[in-house]
Amino acid sequence: MHQIRIFTGIEGETAKMSKDINDWLRQSKVRVVNVFGNIAPQTPLESSASPSLVGEDRGSARRFAPSDIMLVVVYEE
């Protein structure tokens, strides 16, 4: 019987999400049937300073908040 496991994360933390998924796959030893995902539309950040770019961590500038990411693994045990 097919089962699913849902992983969620945010844009900018995809390396951690990939590690979590790969660790789970190694430990569980399941047979993967399908993998699919989605990234949510980005939400504009509000800025009281100016309508231009808004600063973010690590010194980069963005107009949008990080997007939510969902990845679904369909598997059999």
Backbone hydrogen bonds, N-H to C=O, Kabsch-Sander energy under -0.5 kcal/mol:
donor,donor_aa,acceptor,acceptor_aa,energy
3,Q,75,Y,-2.7
5,R,73,V,-1.8
7,F,71,L,-3.2
9,G,69,I,-2.3
11,E,67,S,-3.0
13,E,10,I,-2.2
17,M,13,E,-1.9
18,S,14,T,-2.9
19,K,15,A,-2.2
20,D,16,K,-2.6
21,I,17,M,-2.4
22,N,18,S,-2.8
23,D,19,K,-2.8
24,W,20,D,-2.2
25,L,21,I,-2.6
26,R,22,N,-2.3
27,Q,23,D,-2.5
28,S,24,W,-2.8
29,K,25,L,-1.7
31,R,76,E,-2.7
32,V,30,V,-0.7
33,V,74,V,-3.2
34,N,74,V,-1.7
36,F,72,V,-2.1
38,N,70,M,-2.5
40,A,68,D,-2.8
45,L,63,R,-2.3
54,V,62,R,-2.3
56,E,60,S,-2.4
59,G,56,E,-1.0
60,S,57,D,-1.2
62,R,54,V,-2.8
65,A,43,T,-2.9
69,I,9,G,-3.1
70,M,38,N,-2.8
71,L,7,F,-2.9
72,V,36,F,-3.8
73,V,5,R,-2.7
74,V,34,N,-3.2
74,V,72,V,-0.6
75,Y,3,Q,-2.8
75,Y,73,V,-0.5
76,E,31,R,-2.1
